[in-house]
């Protein structure tokens, strides 16, 4: 099969190779997926770079955890009727050496979720890491129907899906963007009120929409927003943080404590297995009824995978970065 891999960590152009590797064979409980589209996440490029001192987990790594494609072979114990089924894949390179930047990838059966026929491969390849992370931020602490959910960074990959999932589940969504110019890009069908963080007093603006405070805060930059979150959190609120800018993040401890705020930190590779399965079911259901959309930014052929990684490392812009596989 044609695949990309790296044997050492470093800059994309220096360490990513493209060439032929043996076709993988599914083991017991596994399926093999012929990949059409592979999704590139910041976590994929961070692993390749050795972010935070991480080392090579395996002698050789085929990157990327997310994809869409068609099951073409199954291992022992898997229903043979799955062969020919369109699927979206998550977690392919989570604690495993071989991800989706290849014509074939092998994953445990449950990590290949059925992709309804009317949904695109591009959407399927965009649901894995960002979708499951978004689902966990919204639902890890229970239902959100009737609640006020504040989503920071609503134009980002996780933030956008978190807002859509919260809206799908019956919450009222308030969202933030970095700059006033970004407000025009927010979907009013999903977000009831959008606030730009470059305004003079975003906390006061948010409080005008949520006088008693917000029930749940989806946080992409805890080090930047801790004081703002404290100012707008309702009694007993949850701050679900999946990212921060400062490795050692300060928080207003006593005000948050007296407000009985729960701070939940979320690392997607290590979510409970059942939480991932429930996320996959809900993401598929929401997408099937048109409640989830993911804009596609840049698409690259596998031969240009280093450019795709560099694009993500540079910030990625709006929209999902995808790598297409030859069929």
Protein Blocks (a to p, Z undefined) as FASTA:
>chain_A
ZZdddfbecdfklmmccdddddddddehiacdddfbdcddfklmmmmnopghiacfbfbd
cehjbdcdddfbdcehiafklgopacddehklgoiabdckbfbdcddfklmccddfkbcf
klmmmmmmmmmmmmmmmmmnopfehiacddehklbmklmmmmmmmmmnopacddddfblk
lmmmpcfklmmbdcdfkbmblmlmmmmmmmnopfbdcdfblmlmmmmmmmmpcehiacdd
fbdfblbacddfklmmmnopacddddfklgcfklmmmmmmmmmmmmmnopaccddfbdcd
fklmmmmmmmmmnnopacdddddddZZ
